[in-house]
Amino acid sequence: MLKRTFPSPEALRRFPFGLADVAVILGTLVLLALIARIGAGTLVSFHPPDIVPNIDLNPRNLPYYAGQSTLRMFVALFCSTIFTLVYGYIAAYSRRAERVMIPLLDILQSVPVLGFLSITVTGFIALFPGSLLGLEAASIFAIFTSQVWNMTFSFYQSLRTVPKELDEAATLYHLSRWQRFTKLEVPSAMIGLVWNAMMSFGGGWFFVAASEAISVLNQQYTLPGIGSYVTAAIAAKNIPALGWAALTIAIVILVVDQLFWRPIVVWADKFRLEQSAATEAPESWVYDLLKAARIPRTIARSLTPLGEASNRFLSLLMPPRESYPAEFSRHRSDRIYDLILLLIVGVLIAGALHFIIATVGLSEVFKAFVLGLLTLLRVTVLLIFATLIWTPIGVAIGFNPKLARLLQPVVQFLASFPANFIFPFATLFFIHSHISINWGCVLLMALGAQWYILFNSIAGAQSIPTDLREMATDVGLKGWKRWQKLIIPGIFSAWVTGGVTASGGAWNASIVSEIVSWGHTTLTATGLGAYIAQATEVGDWARITLGIGMMSLFVVGLNRLFWRRLYRLAETKYHL
């Protein structure tokens, strides 16, 4: 007779799989199945000027539409992260490249999403003939342009303000450029980069409708997604459909926050630059689940030899530099270089002016300038109020882990919820309350732009070492003295990044905020944003060029005269 035996508790603990591993495997399989199911919709045949099938307002279609939009958002976020790391690094450590790349970043940030769509839709369709991939690529590129500039500014500024003692230690140990990048530069920028990526992802929802329901150059293109669903619901005056869309996007934002952003925030907390541990670390059940699972650790161990070999190879390709100066010195060749750049820019501006004046006349240029001044006034009012309201709230969240755990999902939800989903209800309110859209559009712009200041304030406050906060408390710093001696210097660099990106975001948001519709009723503010939107819809290339050029001129001028000086102050005075 065979004796039946059962494994002991010790043997069970040695079993290669646990409940956490089962959850990770099932979650991975479900994720891959969803990506395959949603991604299959991008491979359908499409031949312009064919019309993509109309959006069905049946709420049963919303999960699929939401999945399509979310997949586009994550593809755009991946591209934005790669661009940020490469572009920000080159701009931070190449003197000559910095003179071109940072002004170019100012200009690109100022170009509205509709401007990119006007230029790229036809090209992407031609790149993928006979396939919907062209429209998908154009939509993803539009979302990319709404995400990437904020992240790039943050990473660039972090590289320029790496703590001096850590920079000297890396030089002393002769770390290669690759080792310095992975061991010092990216970790020191991680907290700001994560919070700015979170903000960029949330801000991307703002332009989902514009990127999925594309109306440029007298052509209408519609992709299945929650943004195009809302556009169709607005056109049909279908309030129940708008309500279902709002509920769906709220669920998507909360799920993405719990499954993606919250674990990343917890993981990034280990990159805090301080000597004493944080009083209370952030928590995430997904992060705890991944740490408890054995499969991720097993996979990581199996890939360790490959990772080490890659690090050695990249370190050989990128040997140490002699120095990493905080300030670039100017040479005679730099002045010649700047003169050549100035001549090139001058030729381009002269060509654009000749085209504009020859087609629309000098009076139209003056009109666009005046409209730009009106939009500039709205942007300035928005920045002042956003700073006064959200900076103290951001500092409170960043200093208090309990408050951060409670409010981080809330602010993530508020920042991620597409403000233009609220526009139809705001339009109805303006109509019935007889509020002028010239003032109401400031509120609509704020719904999309104010969060840059909040998220950067949170990141800046979290980056202030705990030991400095404890020291400030021990010496009795309170009230305004605490702000003056600790908080403002500590968050100044992050706040400048938030301010410059909020400014660019507000200019971009003016495109969809200065002209809003409900059914056949359209409210139009007097401003440069409405001017560009109207020109883009009818395909007026001369006025599109004039409007985008004028907006770029305002944004770049403001950055050069105001924000760049604050950046220099942050680099030279207000950083650890």
Disulfide bonds with the S-S distance in Angstrom:
none
